[in-house]
Amino acid sequence: MNSAPGTTKAKQQHQPVMPVQVLNGLCVKREGKFVDATYGRGGHSSLLLEHLNNEGRLLVIDRDPQAVSAAKQRHGADPRVLIAEACFADLGEALESCAWAKVDGVLMDLGVSSPQLDQADRGFSFLHDGPLDMRMSPQQGISAAAWLDNADSTEISRVLREYGEERQARRIAQAIIRQRELNPLQTTKQLAELVAKVLGPAARKFNKHPATRTFQAIRIHINDELGQLQQGLKAAMHALSVGGRLVVISFHSLEDRIVKQVFKAVSTNPSVNRRLPMPDLPEPEFKNHGKQLPTATEIEANARSRSAVLRVLERVRKPQSEAVL
């Protein structure tokens, strides 16, 4: 239930993205063990719980303490639900704390959640003036303001270019350096206005705010979102039982590219030289079920879903290390 800054309407706040595709992708067993690795405000978790019986279990995790608090308030009394404050990289540890060796499914709904965007004091959105923070977990790491006040022009430019695919990254970085020599950037409004001034009116084409790419890039960097994703995918795949599914919903090309490449790598054998004898390669441990997109009907009802891409990976064989035991 994530989106780009500025696209969320309050009435859509708790509407989970691609709910039917998520359930079908996870192939939910009523007595199974599942993980919602990005609780947010519980849209997908509530949907999953509707399909679990009394023997079923759901572990919900989130790195945002406010999301964890919301989970405890909403599901704390449900004996089927376990709750942990953790990020993707800690998924394996969270499973160990529950004494879960294997699970039947893991869901990852990537990016920033609607409640985070709507709260000005979190600093995620240029539509709400607030402290320039952007941390998923406000008590960990440094804020966006602190990073912008200390990083050099080369580093800022690299982040904007790599994580925001911002063509004018160098100009924006130089403007940030000039501005902080006078007064460091402290609020989302200050950063948004600076970027808009650098890029000019032409950058507002397609009704997209000029600072969209800059905010995305800084947020991804501050929270190490792509590194967390790679570690989380590895932990999730390791935890899947045979027949278990990993479902990932991404909202921009950087995330989806990582998911696509990882899923392809583990579901296909490496290419070999046809002129050489065919080696005896083991069958892949996973099956890639490809990608799905939201329907036109869902996009019309929930604008947040328009950039979503859902991919499904299924474990079809035990890991080689387990198969020989």
Phi and psi restraints in degrees (value plus and minus 20) as a CYANA .aco file:
   2 ASN   PHI    -132.1   -92.1
   2 ASN   PSI     146.9   186.9
   3 SER   PHI    -181.3  -141.3
   3 SER   PSI     151.6   191.6
   4 ALA   PHI    -101.8   -61.8
   4 ALA   PSI     132.9   172.9
   5 PRO   PHI     -76.9   -36.9
   5 PRO   PSI     116.1   156.1
   6 GLY   PHI      69.4   109.4
   6 GLY   PSI     -16.4    23.6
   7 THR   PHI    -126.8   -86.8
   7 THR   PSI     -22.4    17.6
   8 THR   PHI    -117.2   -77.2
   8 THR   PSI     112.8   152.8
   9 LYS   PHI    -120.5   -80.5
   9 LYS   PSI     125.5   165.5
  10 ALA   PHI     -78.8   -38.8
  10 ALA   PSI     -59.2   -19.2
  11 LYS   PHI     -88.3   -48.3
  11 LYS   PSI     -34.2     5.8
  12 GLN   PHI    -117.1   -77.1
  12 GLN   PSI     -15.9    24.1
  13 GLN   PHI     -74.9   -34.9
  13 GLN   PSI     -61.5   -21.5
  14 HIS   PHI    -124.3   -84.3
  14 HIS   PSI      -2.9    37.1
  15 GLN   PHI    -109.2   -69.2
  15 GLN   PSI      91.3   131.3
  16 PRO   PHI     -89.9   -49.9
  16 PRO   PSI     124.9   164.9
  17 VAL   PHI    -100.1   -60.1
  17 VAL   PSI     116.8   156.8
  18 MET   PHI      29.4    69.4
  18 MET   PSI      32.7    72.7
  19 PRO   PHI     -81.8   -41.8
  19 PRO   PSI     -61.9   -21.9
  20 VAL   PHI     -85.8   -45.8
  20 VAL   PSI     -63.9   -23.9
  21 GLN   PHI     -85.2   -45.2
  21 GLN   PSI     -54.3   -14.3
  22 VAL   PHI     -84.1   -44.1
  22 VAL   PSI     -68.6   -28.6
  23 LEU   PHI     -82.3   -42.3
  23 LEU   PSI     -64.2   -24.2
  24 ASN   PHI     -85.7   -45.7
  24 ASN   PSI     -59.9   -19.9
  25 GLY   PHI     -84.7   -44.7
  25 GLY   PSI     -60.4   -20.4
  26 LEU   PHI     -96.4   -56.4
  26 LEU   PSI     -37.2     2.8
  27 CYS   PHI      29.9    69.9
  27 CYS   PSI      40.2    80.2
  28 VAL   PHI     -82.7   -42.7
  28 VAL   PSI     107.3   147.3
  29 LYS   PHI    -116.7   -76.7
  29 LYS   PSI     114.4   154.4
  30 ARG   PHI     -82.8   -42.8
  30 ARG   PSI     -48.9    -8.9
  31 GLU   PHI    -123.9   -83.9
  31 GLU   PSI      -7.4    32.6
  32 GLY   PHI    -102.0   -62.0
  32 GLY   PSI     154.8   194.8
  33 LYS   PHI    -131.3   -91.3
  33 LYS   PSI     105.0   145.0
  34 PHE   PHI    -151.2  -111.2
  34 PHE   PSI     139.5   179.5
  35 VAL   PHI    -148.4  -108.4
  35 VAL   PSI     106.4   146.4
  36 ASP   PHI    -120.7   -80.7
  36 ASP   PSI      82.7   122.7
  37 ALA   PHI    -101.8   -61.8
  37 ALA   PSI     -23.6    16.4
  38 THR   PHI    -161.6  -121.6
  38 THR   PSI      62.7   102.7
  39 TYR   PHI     -81.7   -41.7
  39 TYR   PSI     -64.1   -24.1
  40 GLY   PHI      43.9    83.9
  40 GLY   PSI    -130.1   -90.1
  41 ARG   PHI    -142.0  -102.0
  41 ARG   PSI      -3.3    36.7
  42 GLY   PHI      69.9   109.9
  42 GLY   PSI      -5.4    34.6
  43 GLY   PHI     -80.5   -40.5
  43 GLY   PSI     -71.3   -31.3
  44 HIS   PHI     -91.1   -51.1
  44 HIS   PSI     -56.3   -16.3
  45 SER   PHI     -81.8   -41.8
  45 SER   PSI     -65.0   -25.0
  46 SER   PHI     -81.7   -41.7
  46 SER   PSI     -57.9   -17.9
  47 LEU   PHI     -84.5   -44.5
  47 LEU   PSI     -63.6   -23.6
  48 LEU   PHI     -84.2   -44.2
  48 LEU   PSI     -60.5   -20.5
  49 LEU   PHI     -83.6   -43.6
  49 LEU   PSI     -48.3    -8.3
  50 GLU   PHI     -84.6   -44.6
  50 GLU   PSI     -40.0     0.0
  51 HIS   PHI    -130.0   -90.0
  51 HIS   PSI     -12.0    28.0
  52 LEU   PHI    -126.9   -86.9
  52 LEU   PSI     121.2   161.2
  53 ASN   PHI    -109.3   -69.3
  53 ASN   PSI    -188.4  -148.4
  54 ASN   PHI     -86.2   -46.2
  54 ASN   PSI     -41.1    -1.1
  55 GLU   PHI    -107.4   -67.4
  55 GLU   PSI     -37.3     2.7
  56 GLY   PHI     -90.8   -50.8
  56 GLY   PSI     135.9   175.9
  57 ARG   PHI    -157.8  -117.8
  57 ARG   PSI     125.7   165.7
  58 LEU   PHI    -153.9  -113.9
  58 LEU   PSI     100.9   140.9
  59 LEU   PHI    -116.8   -76.8
  59 LEU   PSI     101.9   141.9
  60 VAL   PHI    -131.0   -91.0
  60 VAL   PSI     112.7   152.7
  61 ILE   PHI    -152.0  -112.0
  61 ILE   PSI     134.5   174.5
  62 ASP   PHI    -181.1  -141.1
  62 ASP   PSI     126.9   166.9
  63 ARG   PHI    -105.6   -65.6
  63 ARG   PSI     -32.3     7.7
  64 ASP   PHI    -109.1   -69.1
  64 ASP   PSI      96.6   136.6
  65 PRO   PHI     -80.4   -40.4
  65 PRO   PSI     -48.2    -8.2
  66 GLN   PHI     -88.0   -48.0
  66 GLN   PSI     -57.1   -17.1
  67 ALA   PHI     -87.4   -47.4
  67 ALA   PSI     -59.5   -19.5
  68 VAL   PHI     -83.6   -43.6
  68 VAL   PSI     -61.5   -21.5
  69 SER   PHI     -81.5   -41.5
  69 SER   PSI     -61.9   -21.9
  70 ALA   PHI     -84.3   -44.3
  70 ALA   PSI     -57.9   -17.9
  71 ALA   PHI     -84.1   -44.1
  71 ALA   PSI     -62.8   -22.8
  72 LYS   PHI     -85.1   -45.1
  72 LYS   PSI     -58.9   -18.9
  73 GLN   PHI     -87.7   -47.7
  73 GLN   PSI     -57.9   -17.9
  74 ARG   PHI    -105.9   -65.9
  74 ARG   PSI     -56.6   -16.6
  75 HIS   PHI    -146.0  -106.0
  75 HIS   PSI     -15.2    24.8
  76 GLY   PHI     -79.7   -39.7
  76 GLY   PSI     -47.2    -7.2
  77 ALA   PHI    -109.9   -69.9
  77 ALA   PSI     -22.9    17.1
  78 ASP   PHI    -107.0   -67.0
  78 ASP   PSI      96.0   136.0
  79 PRO   PHI     -85.5   -45.5
  79 PRO   PSI     -34.8     5.2
  80 ARG   PHI    -100.5   -60.5
  80 ARG   PSI     -33.1     6.9
  81 VAL   PHI    -126.6   -86.6
  81 VAL   PSI     111.7   151.7
  82 LEU   PHI    -135.1   -95.1
  82 LEU   PSI     121.8   161.8
  83 ILE   PHI    -147.4  -107.4
  83 ILE   PSI     114.1   154.1
  84 ALA   PHI    -161.9  -121.9
  84 ALA   PSI     120.0   160.0
  85 GLU   PHI    -109.0   -69.0
  85 GLU   PSI      87.3   127.3
  86 ALA   PHI    -180.1  -140.1
  86 ALA   PSI     140.8   180.8
  87 CYS   PHI    -127.2   -87.2
  87 CYS   PSI     157.5   197.5
  88 PHE   PHI     -74.1   -34.1
  88 PHE   PSI     -63.0   -23.0
  89 ALA   PHI     -83.0   -43.0
  89 ALA   PSI     -42.9    -2.9
  90 ASP   PHI    -118.0   -78.0
  90 ASP   PSI      -7.9    32.1
  91 LEU   PHI     -78.3   -38.3
  91 LEU   PSI     -63.2   -23.2
  92 GLY   PHI     -80.7   -40.7
  92 GLY   PSI     -62.8   -22.8
  93 GLU   PHI     -85.6   -45.6
  93 GLU   PSI     -57.9   -17.9
  94 ALA   PHI     -83.6   -43.6
  94 ALA   PSI     -59.1   -19.1
  95 LEU   PHI     -87.7   -47.7
  95 LEU   PSI     -59.3   -19.3
  96 GLU   PHI     -83.0   -43.0
  96 GLU   PSI     -57.3   -17.3
  97 SER   PHI     -86.0   -46.0
  97 SER   PSI     -43.4    -3.4
  98 CYS   PHI    -112.4   -72.4
  98 CYS   PSI     -22.8    17.2
  99 ALA   PHI      41.7    81.7
  99 ALA   PSI      16.2    56.2
 100 TRP   PHI    -119.3   -79.3
 100 TRP   PSI      95.5   135.5
 101 ALA   PHI     -99.9   -59.9
 101 ALA   PSI     -62.8   -22.8
 102 LYS   PHI    -157.4  -117.4
 102 LYS   PSI     136.4   176.4
 103 VAL   PHI    -152.1  -112.1
 103 VAL   PSI     142.7   182.7
 104 ASP   PHI    -112.7   -72.7
 104 ASP   PSI     -32.8     7.2
 105 GLY   PHI    -194.4  -154.4
 105 GLY   PSI     128.0   168.0
 106 VAL   PHI    -152.7  -112.7
 106 VAL   PSI     114.2   154.2
 107 LEU   PHI    -135.1   -95.1
 107 LEU   PSI     111.6   151.6
 108 MET   PHI    -144.3  -104.3
 108 MET   PSI      97.5   137.5
 109 ASP   PHI    -131.1   -91.1
 109 ASP   PSI      80.7   120.7
 110 LEU   PHI    -100.7   -60.7
 110 LEU   PSI     148.9   188.9
 111 GLY   PHI      71.3   111.3
 111 GLY   PSI    -180.2  -140.2
 112 VAL   PHI    -119.7   -79.7
 112 VAL   PSI     121.8   161.8
 113 SER   PHI    -108.1   -68.1
 113 SER   PSI     141.2   181.2
 114 SER   PHI     -78.1   -38.1
 114 SER   PSI     -65.9   -25.9
 115 PRO   PHI     -78.9   -38.9
 115 PRO   PSI     -56.0   -16.0
 116 GLN   PHI     -84.5   -44.5
 116 GLN   PSI     -59.5   -19.5
 117 LEU   PHI     -87.6   -47.6
 117 LEU   PSI     -55.6   -15.6
 118 ASP   PHI     -98.0   -58.0
 118 ASP   PSI     -36.7     3.3
 119 GLN   PHI    -115.3   -75.3
 119 GLN   PSI      91.4   131.4
 120 ALA   PHI     -79.0   -39.0
 120 ALA   PSI     -54.5   -14.5
 121 ASP   PHI     -92.0   -52.0
 121 ASP   PSI     -28.5    11.5
 122 ARG   PHI    -105.1   -65.1
 122 ARG   PSI     -40.9    -0.9
 123 GLY   PHI      54.6    94.6
 123 GLY   PSI       3.4    43.4
 124 PHE   PHI    -107.4   -67.4
 124 PHE   PSI     -48.3    -8.3
 125 SER   PHI    -134.9   -94.9
 125 SER   PSI     120.2   160.2
 126 PHE   PHI    -101.2   -61.2
 126 PHE   PSI     -23.9    16.1
 127 LEU   PHI    -104.9   -64.9
 127 LEU   PSI     -36.0     4.0
 128 HIS   PHI    -145.4  -105.4
 128 HIS   PSI      99.4   139.4
 129 ASP   PHI     -94.4   -54.4
 129 ASP   PSI     105.1   145.1
 130 GLY   PHI    -184.5  -144.5
 130 GLY   PSI    -198.9  -158.9
 131 PRO   PHI     -78.3   -38.3
 131 PRO   PSI     120.3   160.3
 132 LEU   PHI    -101.9   -61.9
 132 LEU   PSI      61.3   101.3
 133 ASP   PHI    -125.4   -85.4
 133 ASP   PSI     -94.9   -54.9
 134 MET   PHI      55.9    95.9
 134 MET   PSI     -14.3    25.7
 135 ARG   PHI    -100.3   -60.3
 135 ARG   PSI     111.7   151.7
 136 MET   PHI     -83.1   -43.1
 136 MET   PSI     -59.6   -19.6
 137 SER   PHI    -134.0   -94.0
 137 SER   PSI      82.2   122.2
 138 PRO   PHI     -80.8   -40.8
 138 PRO   PSI     -36.7     3.3
 139 GLN   PHI    -115.1   -75.1
 139 GLN   PSI     -19.2    20.8
 140 GLN   PHI    -142.7  -102.7
 140 GLN   PSI     122.7   162.7
 141 GLY   PHI      53.9    93.9
 141 GLY   PSI    -189.7  -149.7
 142 ILE   PHI    -128.2   -88.2
 142 ILE   PSI     133.5   173.5
 143 SER   PHI     -94.6   -54.6
 143 SER   PSI     145.2   185.2
 144 ALA   PHI     -81.2   -41.2
 144 ALA   PSI     -59.0   -19.0
 145 ALA   PHI     -81.8   -41.8
 145 ALA   PSI     -64.3   -24.3
 146 ALA   PHI     -85.0   -45.0
 146 ALA   PSI     -59.9   -19.9
 147 TRP   PHI     -86.4   -46.4
 147 TRP   PSI     -65.4   -25.4
 148 LEU   PHI     -84.6   -44.6
 148 LEU   PSI     -45.2    -5.2
 149 ASP   PHI    -102.0   -62.0
 149 ASP   PSI     -31.7     8.3
 150 ASN   PHI    -141.9  -101.9
 150 ASN   PSI     -47.4    -7.4
 151 ALA   PHI     -90.1   -50.1
 151 ALA   PSI     127.9   167.9
 152 ASP   PHI    -104.4   -64.4
 152 ASP   PSI     153.1   193.1
 153 SER   PHI     -81.3   -41.3
 153 SER   PSI     -59.1   -19.1
 154 THR   PHI     -83.3   -43.3
 154 THR   PSI     -63.5   -23.5
 155 GLU   PHI     -86.9   -46.9
 155 GLU   PSI     -64.5   -24.5
 156 ILE   PHI     -82.4   -42.4
 156 ILE   PSI     -63.7   -23.7
 157 SER   PHI     -81.3   -41.3
 157 SER   PSI     -62.6   -22.6
 158 ARG   PHI     -80.9   -40.9
 158 ARG   PSI     -65.3   -25.3
 159 VAL   PHI     -82.5   -42.5
 159 VAL   PSI     -65.8   -25.8
 160 LEU   PHI     -84.2   -44.2
 160 LEU   PSI     -56.3   -16.3
 161 ARG   PHI     -94.6   -54.6
 161 ARG   PSI     -65.9   -25.9
 162 GLU   PHI     -96.5   -56.5
 162 GLU   PSI     -60.7   -20.7
 163 TYR   PHI    -119.4   -79.4
 163 TYR   PSI     -37.7     2.3
 164 GLY   PHI    -134.4   -94.4
 164 GLY   PSI     -28.1    11.9
 165 GLU   PHI      30.7    70.7
 165 GLU   PSI      21.1    61.1
 166 GLU   PHI    -108.3   -68.3
 166 GLU   PSI      97.1   137.1
 167 ARG   PHI     -88.4   -48.4
 167 ARG   PSI     -48.4    -8.4
 168 GLN   PHI    -118.9   -78.9
 168 GLN   PSI      11.3    51.3
 169 ALA   PHI     -77.4   -37.4
 169 ALA   PSI     -62.4   -22.4
 170 ARG   PHI     -85.2   -45.2
 170 ARG   PSI     -64.2   -24.2
 171 ARG   PHI     -83.4   -43.4
 171 ARG   PSI     -61.6   -21.6
 172 ILE   PHI     -85.2   -45.2
 172 ILE   PSI     -62.7   -22.7
 173 ALA   PHI     -81.5   -41.5
 173 ALA   PSI     -63.6   -23.6
 174 GLN   PHI     -83.9   -43.9
 174 GLN   PSI     -57.8   -17.8
 175 ALA   PHI     -86.4   -46.4
 175 ALA   PSI     -57.0   -17.0
 176 ILE   PHI     -84.1   -44.1
 176 ILE   PSI     -62.5   -22.5
 177 ILE   PHI     -83.3   -43.3
 177 ILE   PSI     -63.9   -23.9
 178 ARG   PHI     -83.0   -43.0
 178 ARG   PSI     -61.1   -21.1
 179 GLN   PHI     -86.1   -46.1
 179 GLN   PSI     -60.3   -20.3
 180 ARG   PHI     -91.7   -51.7
 180 ARG   PSI     -38.9     1.1
 181 GLU   PHI     -88.3   -48.3
 181 GLU   PSI     -44.9    -4.9
 182 LEU   PHI    -112.2   -72.2
 182 LEU   PSI     -81.2   -41.2
 183 ASN   PHI    -168.9  -128.9
 183 ASN   PSI     101.7   141.7
 184 PRO   PHI     -79.5   -39.5
 184 PRO   PSI     127.7   167.7
 185 LEU   PHI     -88.7   -48.7
 185 LEU   PSI     110.1   150.1
 186 GLN   PHI    -144.0  -104.0
 186 GLN   PSI     -39.9     0.1
 187 THR   PHI    -147.5  -107.5
 187 THR   PSI     140.1   180.1
 188 THR   PHI     -83.8   -43.8
 188 THR   PSI     -56.8   -16.8
 189 LYS   PHI     -83.4   -43.4
 189 LYS   PSI     -62.8   -22.8
 190 GLN   PHI     -80.8   -40.8
 190 GLN   PSI     -64.4   -24.4
 191 LEU   PHI     -86.7   -46.7
 191 LEU   PSI     -64.5   -24.5
 192 ALA   PHI     -81.0   -41.0
 192 ALA   PSI     -63.2   -23.2
 193 GLU   PHI     -87.8   -47.8
 193 GLU   PSI     -57.1   -17.1
 194 LEU   PHI     -83.9   -43.9
 194 LEU   PSI     -66.3   -26.3
 195 VAL   PHI     -83.4   -43.4
 195 VAL   PSI     -63.3   -23.3
 196 ALA   PHI     -80.8   -40.8
 196 ALA   PSI     -58.4   -18.4
 197 LYS   PHI     -87.2   -47.2
 197 LYS   PSI     -60.9   -20.9
 198 VAL   PHI     -85.2   -45.2
 198 VAL   PSI     -64.0   -24.0
 199 LEU   PHI    -103.3   -63.3
 199 LEU   PSI     -44.7    -4.7
 200 GLY   PHI      59.6    99.6
 200 GLY   PSI     154.5   194.5
 201 PRO   PHI     -80.2   -40.2
 201 PRO   PSI     -49.9    -9.9
 202 ALA   PHI     -82.5   -42.5
 202 ALA   PSI     -43.0    -3.0
 203 ALA   PHI     -94.3   -54.3
 203 ALA   PSI     -28.2    11.8
 204 ARG   PHI    -109.8   -69.8
 204 ARG   PSI      -7.6    32.4
 205 LYS   PHI     -83.3   -43.3
 205 LYS   PSI     133.5   173.5
 206 PHE   PHI      42.2    82.2
 206 PHE   PSI       3.8    43.8
 207 ASN   PHI      38.4    78.4
 207 ASN   PSI       9.5    49.5
 208 LYS   PHI    -125.8   -85.8
 208 LYS   PSI     108.0   148.0
 209 HIS   PHI     -83.8   -43.8
 209 HIS   PSI     117.8   157.8
 210 PRO   PHI     -78.2   -38.2
 210 PRO   PSI     -45.6    -5.6
 211 ALA   PHI    -108.4   -68.4
 211 ALA   PSI     -18.9    21.1
 212 THR   PHI     -74.9   -34.9
 212 THR   PSI     -70.7   -30.7
 213 ARG   PHI     -87.8   -47.8
 213 ARG   PSI     -56.9   -16.9
 214 THR   PHI     -84.9   -44.9
 214 THR   PSI     -66.6   -26.6
 215 PHE   PHI     -83.1   -43.1
 215 PHE   PSI     -61.7   -21.7
 216 GLN   PHI     -80.3   -40.3
 216 GLN   PSI     -66.6   -26.6
 217 ALA   PHI     -83.2   -43.2
 217 ALA   PSI     -66.2   -26.2
 218 ILE   PHI     -85.3   -45.3
 218 ILE   PSI     -61.8   -21.8
 219 ARG   PHI     -81.0   -41.0
 219 ARG   PSI     -65.4   -25.4
 220 ILE   PHI     -81.4   -41.4
 220 ILE   PSI     -62.1   -22.1
 221 HIS   PHI     -87.5   -47.5
 221 HIS   PSI     -68.2   -28.2
 222 ILE   PHI     -78.4   -38.4
 222 ILE   PSI     -57.1   -17.1
 223 ASN   PHI    -120.0   -80.0
 223 ASN   PSI     -16.3    23.7
 224 ASP   PHI      28.1    68.1
 224 ASP   PSI      27.4    67.4
 225 GLU   PHI     -84.1   -44.1
 225 GLU   PSI     -58.2   -18.2
 226 LEU   PHI     -94.8   -54.8
 226 LEU   PSI     -57.3   -17.3
 227 GLY   PHI     -85.3   -45.3
 227 GLY   PSI     -62.2   -22.2
 228 GLN   PHI     -81.4   -41.4
 228 GLN   PSI     -60.4   -20.4
 229 LEU   PHI     -82.1   -42.1
 229 LEU   PSI     -66.7   -26.7
 230 GLN   PHI     -81.3   -41.3
 230 GLN   PSI     -62.3   -22.3
 231 GLN   PHI     -89.6   -49.6
 231 GLN   PSI     -57.3   -17.3
 232 GLY   PHI     -86.1   -46.1
 232 GLY   PSI     -59.7   -19.7
 233 LEU   PHI     -81.3   -41.3
 233 LEU   PSI     -63.4   -23.4
 234 LYS   PHI     -81.6   -41.6
 234 LYS   PSI     -66.1   -26.1
 235 ALA   PHI     -85.1   -45.1
 235 ALA   PSI     -60.1   -20.1
 236 ALA   PHI     -85.8   -45.8
 236 ALA   PSI     -63.7   -23.7
 237 MET   PHI     -83.4   -43.4
 237 MET   PSI     -59.6   -19.6
 238 HIS   PHI     -83.4   -43.4
 238 HIS   PSI     -52.5   -12.5
 239 ALA   PHI    -102.3   -62.3
 239 ALA   PSI     -35.3     4.7
 240 LEU   PHI     -90.3   -50.3
 240 LEU   PSI     113.8   153.8
 241 SER   PHI     -99.6   -59.6
 241 SER   PSI     147.8   187.8
 242 VAL   PHI     -82.1   -42.1
 242 VAL   PSI     107.9   147.9
 243 GLY   PHI      72.3   112.3
 243 GLY   PSI     -29.4    10.6
 244 GLY   PHI     -93.0   -53.0
 244 GLY   PSI     132.1   172.1
 245 ARG   PHI    -141.5  -101.5
 245 ARG   PSI     123.8   163.8
 246 LEU   PHI    -134.0   -94.0
 246 LEU   PSI     101.7   141.7
 247 VAL   PHI    -135.8   -95.8
 247 VAL   PSI     106.5   146.5
 248 VAL   PHI    -145.6  -105.6
 248 VAL   PSI     108.8   148.8
 249 ILE   PHI    -129.7   -89.7
 249 ILE   PSI     101.2   141.2
 250 SER   PHI    -136.7   -96.7
 250 SER   PSI     140.7   180.7
 251 PHE   PHI    -146.9  -106.9
 251 PHE   PSI     -22.0    18.0
 252 HIS   PHI    -168.2  -128.2
 252 HIS   PSI     144.3   184.3
 253 SER   PHI     -83.5   -43.5
 253 SER   PSI     -51.5   -11.5
 254 LEU   PHI     -84.2   -44.2
 254 LEU   PSI     -66.1   -26.1
 255 GLU   PHI     -83.7   -43.7
 255 GLU   PSI     -70.1   -30.1
 256 ASP   PHI     -83.0   -43.0
 256 ASP   PSI     -54.5   -14.5
 257 ARG   PHI     -83.0   -43.0
 257 ARG   PSI     -61.9   -21.9
 258 ILE   PHI     -83.9   -43.9
 258 ILE   PSI     -67.7   -27.7
 259 VAL   PHI     -80.8   -40.8
 259 VAL   PSI     -66.1   -26.1
 260 LYS   PHI     -79.6   -39.6
 260 LYS   PSI     -65.7   -25.7
 261 GLN   PHI     -87.3   -47.3
 261 GLN   PSI     -61.3   -21.3
 262 VAL   PHI     -85.3   -45.3
 262 VAL   PSI     -66.2   -26.2
 263 PHE   PHI     -81.5   -41.5
 263 PHE   PSI     -60.5   -20.5
 264 LYS   PHI     -86.8   -46.8
 264 LYS   PSI     -61.0   -21.0
 265 ALA   PHI     -83.5   -43.5
 265 ALA   PSI     -57.8   -17.8
 266 VAL   PHI    -109.6   -69.6
 266 VAL   PSI     -27.1    12.9
 267 SER   PHI    -130.5   -90.5
 267 SER   PSI     -20.0    20.0
 268 THR   PHI    -153.6  -113.6
 268 THR   PSI     130.9   170.9
 269 ASN   PHI    -100.4   -60.4
 269 ASN   PSI     130.2   170.2
 270 PRO   PHI     -82.9   -42.9
 270 PRO   PSI     129.1   169.1
 271 SER   PHI     -88.4   -48.4
 271 SER   PSI     129.3   169.3
 272 VAL   PHI    -148.8  -108.8
 272 VAL   PSI     139.6   179.6
 273 ASN   PHI     -93.1   -53.1
 273 ASN   PSI      98.3   138.3
 274 ARG   PHI     -85.2   -45.2
 274 ARG   PSI     -37.5     2.5
 275 ARG   PHI    -102.3   -62.3
 275 ARG   PSI     -32.6     7.4
 276 LEU   PHI    -118.9   -78.9
 276 LEU   PSI     138.9   178.9
 277 PRO   PHI     -76.7   -36.7
 277 PRO   PSI     118.5   158.5
 278 MET   PHI     -88.7   -48.7
 278 MET   PSI      99.3   139.3
 279 PRO   PHI     -91.1   -51.1
 279 PRO   PSI     139.2   179.2
 280 ASP   PHI    -106.4   -66.4
 280 ASP   PSI      68.7   108.7
 281 LEU   PHI    -112.3   -72.3
 281 LEU   PSI     119.1   159.1
 282 PRO   PHI     -89.3   -49.3
 282 PRO   PSI     132.1   172.1
 283 GLU   PHI     -86.8   -46.8
 283 GLU   PSI     124.0   164.0
 284 PRO   PHI     -78.4   -38.4
 284 PRO   PSI     127.9   167.9
 285 GLU   PHI    -100.5   -60.5
 285 GLU   PSI     -35.0     5.0
 286 PHE   PHI    -147.8  -107.8
 286 PHE   PSI     134.8   174.8
 287 LYS   PHI    -137.7   -97.7
 287 LYS   PSI     108.1   148.1
 288 ASN   PHI    -110.8   -70.8
 288 ASN   PSI      97.3   137.3
 289 HIS   PHI    -111.2   -71.2
 289 HIS   PSI     -10.4    29.6
 290 GLY   PHI      57.7    97.7
 290 GLY   PSI    -184.9  -144.9
 291 LYS   PHI    -134.0   -94.0
 291 LYS   PSI     137.8   177.8
 292 GLN   PHI    -153.2  -113.2
 292 GLN   PSI     130.1   170.1
 293 LEU   PHI    -138.6   -98.6
 293 LEU   PSI     136.4   176.4
 294 PRO   PHI     -85.9   -45.9
 294 PRO   PSI     131.0   171.0
 295 THR   PHI     -95.8   -55.8
 295 THR   PSI     142.4   182.4
 296 ALA   PHI     -81.5   -41.5
 296 ALA   PSI     -54.6   -14.6
 297 THR   PHI     -84.6   -44.6
 297 THR   PSI     -63.0   -23.0
 298 GLU   PHI     -87.0   -47.0
 298 GLU   PSI     -61.5   -21.5
 299 ILE   PHI     -80.6   -40.6
 299 ILE   PSI     -59.1   -19.1
 300 GLU   PHI     -85.9   -45.9
 300 GLU   PSI     -58.1   -18.1
 301 ALA   PHI    -102.4   -62.4
 301 ALA   PSI     -45.3    -5.3
 302 ASN   PHI    -163.1  -123.1
 302 ASN   PSI      70.9   110.9
 303 ALA   PHI     -78.3   -38.3
 303 ALA   PSI     -46.1    -6.1
 304 ARG   PHI     -78.5   -38.5
 304 ARG   PSI     -46.4    -6.4
 305 SER   PHI    -103.3   -63.3
 305 SER   PSI     -26.3    13.7
 306 ARG   PHI     -83.1   -43.1
 306 ARG   PSI     -48.4    -8.4
 307 SER   PHI    -121.7   -81.7
 307 SER   PSI     -11.4    28.6
 308 ALA   PHI     -95.7   -55.7
 308 ALA   PSI     121.4   161.4
 309 VAL   PHI    -150.1  -110.1
 309 VAL   PSI     105.4   145.4
 310 LEU   PHI    -130.0   -90.0
 310 LEU   PSI     110.6   150.6
 311 ARG   PHI    -145.8  -105.8
 311 ARG   PSI     126.7   166.7
 312 VAL   PHI    -147.2  -107.2
 312 VAL   PSI     111.4   151.4
 313 LEU   PHI    -145.4  -105.4
 313 LEU   PSI     115.4   155.4
 314 GLU   PHI    -141.0  -101.0
 314 GLU   PSI     112.7   152.7
 315 ARG   PHI     -98.6   -58.6
 315 ARG   PSI     104.0   144.0
 316 VAL   PHI    -132.0   -92.0
 316 VAL   PSI     -32.0     8.0
 317 ARG   PHI    -163.6  -123.6
 317 ARG   PSI     134.1   174.1
 318 LYS   PHI     -86.4   -46.4
 318 LYS   PSI     133.1   173.1
 319 PRO   PHI     -79.4   -39.4
 319 PRO   PSI     129.0   169.0
 320 GLN   PHI     -76.5   -36.5
 320 GLN   PSI     -56.3   -16.3
 321 SER   PHI     -85.3   -45.3
 321 SER   PSI     -49.9    -9.9
 322 GLU   PHI    -105.7   -65.7
 322 GLU   PSI     -51.5   -11.5
 323 ALA   PHI     -85.0   -45.0
 323 ALA   PSI     -47.7    -7.7
 324 VAL   PHI    -110.8   -70.8
 324 VAL   PSI     -25.8    14.2
